[in-house]
Amino acid sequence: MSTNTETVLPALKGWPRSDGRKGIRNVVAVAYLVECAHFVASEIVQHFRGQEVHLIGFPGCYPNGYADKIMRQLGTHPNVGAVLLVSLGCESFDKRGLDSHIAASDRPVHTLTIQEKGGTRSTIAQGVEWVQWALDQLNTQTQVPMAWDELVVATICGGSDGTSGITANPAVGRAFDTLIANGSACIFEETGELVGCEFHMQRRAATPELGNEIVNAVAKAAKYYATLGHGSFAPGNADGGLTTQEEKSLGAYAKSGDSPIAGLIKPGDVPPTGGLYLLDVVPDGEVRFGFPNISDNAEIVELIACGAHITLFTTGRGSVVGSAVSPVIKICANPQTYERLAEDMDINAGRLLNGEATLDELGGEIVDLVGRVANGQASKSESLGHQEFILTYKSFEPIGPSCLPIRRV
């Protein structure tokens, strides 16, 4: 497949939701609302190994607006068909508010409180019974046609090395250009790994005001990392041949492709139109919550909370993680890494180094695989059963009007 913008992409199908969006999966999410309920929720999910029952949750007991927003967005994500909430009973999470929010989306939702249900065994038994009921309900639903302009695709890089910015990342950029030309919303991140590229992004912004917002967001990230005394550069990056933060940033920037940047969003903000969006994952305000991208999966969760149906994960050093709720497609930058970890990788972008594929061909392969996964084919991480999930404490201010695309009548 070519990444030519005139390429005719295959028809998609999805699960219709009451808010007008469509999902490419029909997952039952089992969500713990405090770490004390994690074990019980996990045991419920284990009864359905190999089925579309995924574990998510927030471990903290102290309330946090960011965590509440993310859980609400995940509970009503288009890939989620039903939700079981598992509460200990004395945590500060607003479980009634979350339950009501999900119920308002016409999804089956049920809350189990361990302190009121007799403890571990009885709560697990009741949870298993409800999840089975929910699966039976979802099995009666039918899919409907879904357009490419209803698809949200995200990208993240993890375990980057010296090949990442040469092969996998620019290949994703080519795929993004094709997806955007066909109406999809595409999200790249993160401002902490784009330090030094802010003025390149400013020139690509849809409006001067958006360009200024992007510059300010990257400056915030640079200040945050300077305060911590630790940038987004790991020992593994250096071992893999990256020499500086600037070199890593340029490689990360390559994932964005060449399309104009339509908007700047924060975790939990859903793109209102198709186009290219930058996700700012660095908390607002003073440094309070430590390293902002504590793991790749924390960022994947934030991308999913922005409505991402699929995440394109580029890696040079290698990574085996997947995600709950939305499929992860692994694009390996390094041909040697691909050879070692082929069972976890979906696409070998390292073929570019051997002259076996061009960037256009790799971009076309990525778009083709996005279509097949959107239509139900399992990605490698899905087929292996990966459902990693992590949600930590953060704090964000709402985005301003200059961060979003101008709606034209």
C-alpha positions, 0 to 999 in steps of 0.5 A: 500500500502506498501512503499517497493521500488518494489511496482508497482505504478498506471499509471499517466496522465498529461498535456504536455508542450513544455519544456517536463514537464507535469502538473497535473493541467491545471490552468489559472493563473491571476497575479498582478504585483504590489499591486495596481493591486491586487484588479482588478486581484482578481475581475477577478478571483472571476468571475470563482469561483470553476474553475481552475483560480488562483490568484498569484502576487507580491505586491512590486513596487520596482524591485527584481530579486528574485521576477522576477525569481519566477514569471517566474517560476510560469508562466511556471510551468507545472501545469499552462496552461495560464496566464493573467498579470494585471499591473497598468502601472507605476510599476517597474516590467518587465511585457514585459519580463515576458510576453515574457518569458511565450509566449516563452513556447507556453502558451496563455498569455495576459497583461492588463494595468489598466492605459491604459484600462479605469480603474477598471470596464473596465479592469475587464471586459476585463480580464474576457473575456480573461480568459473565452477564455483561459479556452475554449482553455485549454478545447480542450487539452488532457492529455497524459501518465505521469511517476512517474519520471516526478513528483516533490513532496515537503514537508513542516511542519507548526504548528508543535507540539510534535507529528510532529516528531513522526508521520507525518514527518517520515511518509512523509520520508517513502513516499519520500523513495518510491517516490525516488525509483520510480524516482520522485524528492522530495524536503524538506526544510528549512535550518533555521529549520534544525539547528543542523542536518547539519552534519547528512545531510552532511553524506547523501550527494551524494558527499563530496562537496555537504555535505560541501555546506549543512553545509555552508547553515545551518551555513548561516541560523543560522547566519541570525537568530542570527542577527535577534535575532529570531529563527524558533521557535514559541509560538505555537510550545512550546504550542504544547509540543516542548521544544527546537529548536533542538527538532523541527529541528530533527522533521523537518529532519524526513521528508527527509526520508533515501535516499541520498541527491542528491542536494541543490537548491534555490527558482526557481531552478528545480531539474534536475533529480530524487532524494532528494533535500534540498531547502535553503530558507534563503537569501544570503548576509547581513540581509536585508529582515527580517524573511526569512520564513514569512509564510508557504505559502511563502515557499510553493510558493518557492517549487512550483517555483522549479517545485513541482506538489504537496506539502505534508504539515505536521501539529500537531497544525493544519493549513487550508491553501492550495495554488494556482497552485499546490495542498497541501495534509495535513498530520495531526500528532496529532489525537486530532487535526485531530478530530477537523479539519478533514474537512481540513486534508487528512491523520490522521498520529496520528493513529500511536500513537494509534497503528492503523497504522505503519509508513510503512502503513502511508507512503503507504497511502501518496504515494497512495494519491499522485497518486490519486491527481496527477490524478485529485482527489482534496485534501481537501484544493483544494475542499474547495477552498483554493488558498493562495499565498504570494511573498515577497522580497529576494535575492539569489546568483546562486548555484554552480556546487557542489550543483547538482547531477553528471551526469553520461554518 
